[in-house]
Amino acid sequence: MFGQILFGIMALVIVVTSIWVVAVRNPVRSALNLVANFFALAVLYLLLYAQFVAAVQVIVYAGAIMVLFLFTIMLLNLGAPAELAERFEWKRPITWGLALLFVIVLAGGVFARLGEAQPVPDNIGTVQMVGKYLFTDWVYPFELTSVLLLIAIVGAIVMAKRRL
């Protein structure tokens, strides 16, 4: 019973903060709403007994990624609302149309699978399960991603050196 109430509260928090991320004009407030969204999502992961995924959500996304977002916002000085004004008004109806299409497709997928019940392993989302899959089935994509990130870091350093 407590889990269902907490799920409802966190789902409401996620929906509201997601809307505020997009609707708020101030980029710093938008980023802070995204942090609240990440924390609520971490609580949902805890309700699903995925402790490792919840910890990674808080540490990586709510911590490191949001610090980078805030540094970028402060560095670019995006606080001036006049510079954030849209020049093209035709983007708004296209955006709303695509959002509506996304919701319709998502709802169709949810309603198509409502009656199906899938068995869930007991240890899903734990450190043991993530480690098992990461170092057995997904070791090559994991290593490929690390090489790709290393190439991106080297490219960023080379591009930064050219400016100086």
C-alpha positions in Angstrom: 0.0 0.0 0.0 2.8 2.4 0.9 4.6 1.6 -2.3 1.6 2.4 -4.4 1.1 5.7 -2.7 4.8 6.6 -3.1 4.7 5.5 -6.7 1.7 7.8 -7.3 3.4 10.8 -5.7 6.6 10.2 -7.5 4.8 9.8 -10.8 3.0 13.1 -10.3 6.3 14.8 -9.4 7.9 13.4 -12.5 5.1 14.6 -14.8 5.0 18.1 -13.2 8.7 18.6 -13.2 9.0 17.3 -16.8 6.4 19.9 -17.9 8.2 22.6 -15.9 11.6 21.7 -17.5 10.1 22.6 -20.9 7.7 25.4 -19.9 9.9 27.5 -17.6 11.7 30.3 -19.4 14.6 30.6 -17.0 17.3 27.9 -17.9 18.6 27.6 -14.3 15.1 26.9 -13.0 14.6 24.4 -15.8 17.8 22.6 -14.9 16.8 22.5 -11.2 13.4 21.0 -12.2 15.4 18.4 -14.2 17.3 17.6 -11.0 14.1 17.1 -9.1 12.9 14.8 -11.9 16.1 12.7 -11.7 15.6 12.3 -7.9 12.0 11.2 -8.3 13.0 8.8 -11.0 15.7 7.4 -8.6 12.9 6.8 -6.0 10.9 4.8 -8.6 14.0 2.7 -9.3 14.2 2.0 -5.6 10.6 0.9 -5.6 11.5 -1.6 -8.3 14.4 -2.9 -6.2 17.0 -1.6 -8.6 19.3 -0.1 -6.0 22.3 0.1 -8.3 20.4 1.9 -11.1 19.0 4.3 -8.5 22.4 5.1 -7.1 23.8 5.6 -10.7 20.8 7.9 -11.5 21.6 10.1 -8.5 25.4 10.1 -8.8 25.8 10.4 -12.6 22.7 12.3 -13.8 21.6 14.4 -10.9 25.2 15.0 -9.9 27.7 15.1 -12.7 25.5 15.8 -15.7 23.5 18.5 -14.1 26.7 20.3 -12.9 27.8 20.3 -16.5 24.5 21.7 -17.6 24.6 24.5 -15.0 28.2 25.3 -15.9 27.2 25.5 -19.5 24.2 27.7 -18.7 26.4 30.0 -16.6 29.2 30.1 -19.2 26.9 31.0 -22.0 24.9 33.4 -19.8 21.5 32.1 -21.0 19.7 34.0 -18.2 18.6 36.8 -20.5 15.0 36.0 -21.6 15.2 38.4 -24.6 17.8 36.2 -26.3 15.8 33.1 -25.7 12.7 34.4 -27.6 11.7 32.3 -30.6 12.2 33.9 -34.0 10.0 31.4 -35.9 6.5 30.9 -34.7 5.9 27.9 -37.0 8.0 25.7 -34.8 5.4 25.7 -32.0 2.6 23.9 -33.9 5.0 21.3 -35.3 6.4 20.6 -31.8 2.9 20.2 -30.3 1.9 17.9 -33.2 5.0 15.7 -32.8 4.5 15.6 -29.0 0.8 14.5 -29.5 1.9 11.9 -32.0 4.5 10.6 -29.5 1.9 10.4 -26.8 -0.5 8.5 -29.1 2.1 6.0 -30.1 3.2 5.5 -26.5 -0.3 5.1 -25.3 -1.0 2.6 -28.1 2.0 0.5 -27.1 0.9 0.6 -23.4 -2.7 -0.4 -24.1 -1.5 -3.2 -26.5 0.5 -4.8 -23.7 -1.9 -4.3 -20.8 -3.1 -7.9 -20.5 0.4 -9.5 -20.9 2.3 -10.3 -17.7 6.1 -10.8 -18.1 8.1 -12.7 -15.4 10.7 -10.5 -13.8 13.9 -11.9 -12.3 14.4 -11.3 -8.6 17.8 -9.7 -8.9 17.2 -7.3 -11.8 18.8 -3.9 -11.3 21.3 -5.1 -8.7 25.0 -4.7 -8.9 25.5 -8.4 -9.5 23.1 -8.5 -12.5 24.5 -5.4 -14.0 28.0 -6.6 -13.6 27.1 -10.0 -15.1 25.6 -8.6 -18.2 28.1 -5.8 -18.6 31.1 -8.1 -18.6 29.6 -11.1 -20.5 26.9 -10.2 -23.0 27.7 -6.5 -23.4 31.4 -6.4 -23.0 32.1 -5.4 -26.7 29.6 -2.6 -26.9 30.8 -1.4 -23.5 34.4 -1.3 -24.7 33.4 0.3 -28.0 31.6 3.1 -26.1 34.7 3.7 -24.0 36.9 4.0 -27.1 34.3 6.4 -28.6 34.4 8.6 -25.5 38.2 8.5 -25.5 38.2 9.7 -29.1 35.7 12.5 -28.3 38.0 13.6 -25.4 41.1 13.7 -27.6 39.1 15.6 -30.3 37.9 18.2 -27.7 41.5 18.6 -26.5 42.8 19.1 -30.0 40.1 21.6 -30.9 40.7 23.5 -27.7 44.5 23.7 -28.3 43.9 25.2 -31.8 42.2 28.3 -30.3 45.1 29.1 -27.9 
